[in-house]
Amino acid sequence: MAYLHNLQKNEQMKPEHVHGDFFAVNSPNIPLQPKAKQHKAIIIHWRKPQEGWYKLNTDQASKGNPGISGTGGILRDHLGQVIFAFQEPLGVTSNTQAELRAIYRGLKLCIEKGFHNIWIETDAIAIIKLISTPRQGA
């Protein structure tokens, strides 16, 4: 709630940005209990791929590491139009395995549906390094 109040106070969040109950964000009567460590909010924007390209965004969620996990993704064209979306329950797995499974499943669907020129976007820095670093062996 403190994070949402700060966004509103700094005019970075307006009623048109909220889907749901803006009262919960806007109400001064809700007591805020600050966490021990405050994080600074970063505003990020999704960027469309170049014409002739498709963007595959993937992510995962886990209850623990390892833990019960699921994965999903969405493919969009250069206009931002959704081509397809997917989700997949994975059972118990690690965060790394779940992130890799999301990319694998998304790329497999792209190939099956005949889409090429894929720009992959994920928030997992460890996975980006793993994929982009040349390696030898297993």
SULZINOR-V258159 format. One record per backbone hydrogen bond with DSSP energy under -0.5 kcal/mol. NH is the residue of the N-H (numbers start at 1). CO is the residue of the C=O. If there is no record, write none. Layout:
# SULZINOR-V258159
NH&CO, NH&CO
This chain:
# SULZINOR-V258159
5&1, 6&2, 7&3, 8&4, 9&5, 10&6, 11&8, 12&7, 13&7, 17&14, 18&14, 18&15, 20&18, 22&20, 24&21, 25&21, 25&22, 26&22, 27&23, 30&27, 31&29, 34&32, 38&36, 44&42, 53&50, 54&117, 55&76, 56&54, 56&119, 57&55, 57&74, 58&121, 59&72, 61&70, 63&68, 64&62, 65&66, 67&93, 68&63, 69&91, 70&61, 71&88, 72&59, 73&86, 74&57, 75&84, 76&55, 77&81, 80&77, 83&75, 84&75, 86&73, 88&71, 90&69, 91&69, 93&67, 93&91, 98&94, 99&95, 100&96, 101&97, 102&98, 103&99, 104&100, 105&101, 106&102, 107&103, 108&104, 109&105, 110&106, 111&107, 112&108, 113&109, 114&111, 115&110, 119&54, 120&118, 121&56, 125&123, 128&124, 129&125, 130&126, 131&127, 132&128, 133&129, 134&132
